[in-house]
């Protein structure tokens, strides 16, 4: 795998992460895709097969520090250091922030 054409994308199965995976695959880049939902990762990998690039997937919940550390270490060991990292994973507030209970907001910002 060419180190100069490897991108690592978190939150890869939806929105910006998914669109970025397709954009880079079309440009011939190899991919490391990370997300919580393994079925969605597998589906995305199958959709990217036609681009003649290597698609590596990793099921990982970025709210768990221990899982992050072990997953990232393994990915770097197995595939090398990517030249581009898109840290796209995150959380969203559903509803009006002004009416959201403070506990919900604190929980999302505690990690």
Phi and psi in degrees as a GROMACS rama.xvg file:
@    title "Ramachandran Plot"
@    xaxis  label "Phi"
@    yaxis  label "Psi"
@TYPE xy
-73.101  122.972  UNK-2
-65.2791  -26.8433  UNK-3
-78.6859  -7.75618  UNK-4
-132.302  50.9862  UNK-5
-128.56  125.645  UNK-6
-120.294  140.168  UNK-7
-109.786  122.822  UNK-8
-124.4  119.932  UNK-9
-91.6183  154.792  UNK-10
62.3337  41.3255  UNK-11
-78.4448  -14.2273  UNK-12
-90.7246  -7.21107  UNK-13
-138.424  157.285  UNK-14
50.5831  -127.235  UNK-15
-61.0238  -41.1533  UNK-16
-61.4861  -45.7708  UNK-17
-63.6818  -46.8861  UNK-18
-61.8649  -39.0814  UNK-19
-65.9044  -39.7439  UNK-20
-58.1792  -45.5325  UNK-21
-65.8535  -41.3241  UNK-22
-61.6721  -46.625  UNK-23
-72.2934  -35.8747  UNK-24
-62.2092  -42.9177  UNK-25
-61.0917  -29.9366  UNK-26
-86.5916  1.65632  UNK-27
90.1197  14.8503  UNK-28
-85.9566  143.285  UNK-29
-77.901  151.41  UNK-30
-125.43  142.483  UNK-31
-117.908  115.073  UNK-32
-112.567  129.444  UNK-33
-125.398  134.751  UNK-34
-163.693  168.655  UNK-35
-76.9155  -32.9372  UNK-36
-96.9278  104.929  UNK-37
-65.6833  -37.4851  UNK-38
-61.4863  -41.2584  UNK-39
-67.6808  -36.1077  UNK-40
-62.7544  -45.2412  UNK-41
-62.3978  -40.8434  UNK-42
-61.4922  -45.7938  UNK-43
-63.0908  -42.9852  UNK-44
-57.8401  -44.068  UNK-45
-63.697  -34.701  UNK-46
-70.8235  -23.4913  UNK-47
-93.6612  -3.2498  UNK-48
-56.0919  -39.0493  UNK-49
-67.6658  -7.18967  UNK-50
-89.5482  0.873053  UNK-51
56.4778  45.6512  UNK-52
-129.131  161.664  UNK-53
-83.5407  129.417  UNK-54
-120.304  112.283  UNK-55
-108.051  130.834  UNK-56
-117.717  149.89  UNK-57
-142.036  122.299  UNK-58
-84.199  115.385  UNK-59
-153.113  133.393  UNK-60
-97.28  112.213  UNK-61
-73.7597  4.72824  UNK-62
-90.6829  -1.56645  UNK-63
-114.293  105.713  UNK-64
-57.1175  -40.8774  UNK-65
-66.3239  -41.9063  UNK-66
-65.4942  -39.285  UNK-67
-58.7372  -51.7795  UNK-68
-59.6618  -47.3008  UNK-69
-68.9123  -39.9435  UNK-70
-65.3035  -47.0388  UNK-71
-65.2449  -42.4948  UNK-72
-59.184  -44.3968  UNK-73
-65.2352  -43.7132  UNK-74
-61.6026  -43.836  UNK-75
-64.9895  -39.6131  UNK-76
-65.2638  -44.2681  UNK-77
-74.8276  -36.1665  UNK-78
-120.769  -7.8646  UNK-79
88.0365  179.608  UNK-80
-85.2492  122.378  UNK-81
-70.7037  153.567  UNK-82
-87.4576  -16.3934  UNK-83
-134.273  134.407  UNK-84
-123.504  125.394  UNK-85
-111.481  103.394  UNK-86
-88.033  84.3455  UNK-87
-100.176  -12.544  UNK-88
-67.6345  147.202  UNK-89
-174.334  -162.295  UNK-90
-132.906  162.197  UNK-91
-129.793  148.302  UNK-92
-90.9381  127.332  UNK-93
-105.299  110.621  UNK-94
117.706  -172.834  UNK-95
-82.8057  125.273  UNK-96
-59.0168  -35.6442  UNK-97
-64.3945  -27.6834  UNK-98
-100.336  -0.44445  UNK-99
-75.3042  135.926  UNK-100
-59.7773  140.287  UNK-101
-57.4232  -33.7063  UNK-102
-60.4565  -37.851  UNK-103
-65.5544  -44.5052  UNK-104
-64.5983  -45.3124  UNK-105
-62.9691  -40.4892  UNK-106
-60.3708  -42.9963  UNK-107
-69.8908  -23.9123  UNK-108
-102.801  3.92413  UNK-109
-79.7883  -17.2996  UNK-110
